[in-house]
Amino acid sequence: MKGVVLAGGMGTRLRPLTRVTNKHLLPVYDKPMIFYPIQTLVDAGITEIMLVTGGNNAGEFLRLIGNGEEFGLEHMNYAYQKTEGGIAHALRLARHFVGNDKVAVILGDNFVQGSVRKAVQDFMEQPRGAKIFLKEVPNPQEFGVAVLDGDKVVRIIEKPQVPPSNLAVIGIYLYDSAVFEICETLVPSDRGELEITDVNNEYIRRGVMTYEVIDGWWADCGSFEALLRSNLLVARERGVDV
């Protein structure tokens, strides 16, 4: 299985910090934010990884990460996203890298407590399709929300005013290689982006979507409040009294 870390975007909700650097290079306790999703993939047993980024600070990732020696990797692959276009748009840049393999996609501002190795191993046994990760949250209206029917996901609704559940779809996705064909069929949403929710709903329509509800905390560093919370979560896990 290949791994893809998506670290593009303008980080507008974190301005003025992101006027001078990419959001994913901001610190979360004692490491740059981008280190955590890469480590999540490595801990899951994935060693062939591509990082997709863009903007004026793309070269900083190469200087920081290099070939990934700090993570025990022999090589790190990079792709450059010229224009913003959504998560699915960025993922398309990894098509040649992934080939016919399965792929674990993680957003560069998302990481979880503990390991997703077991879920990744289970997905490798899944003949085809996709797997998403869900987390119970107190504010589901701010995320994509899963609608479940027994042990099946029947729909994902993006930022619903009246959430059908409190299960948010977090920024880690497992796909077979059909994801790239699906991405090519997408049309831009009202905000002009190719939405990953549309990709996931297509897998649901095909009847090949599974899911995993994660234990422990989930960090999404997209806002100042979330960035602060992520710093505190990591610090406390390291035994720091904050």
Buried (B, 14 or more C-beta within 10 A) or exposed (E): BBBBBBBBBBBEBBEEBBEEBBBBBBEBBEEBBBBBBBBBBBBBBBBBBBBBBBBEBBEBBEEEBEEBEEBEBEEBBBBEBEEBBBBBBBBBBBBEBBEEEBBBBBBBBBBBEEBBEEBBEBBEEBEEBBBBBBBEBEEBBBBBBBBBEEEEBBBBBBEBEEBBBBBBBBBBBBBBBBBBEBBEEBEBBEEEBBBBBBBBBBBBEEEBBBBBEBEEBBBBBBEEEBBEBBBBBBBEEEEEEE
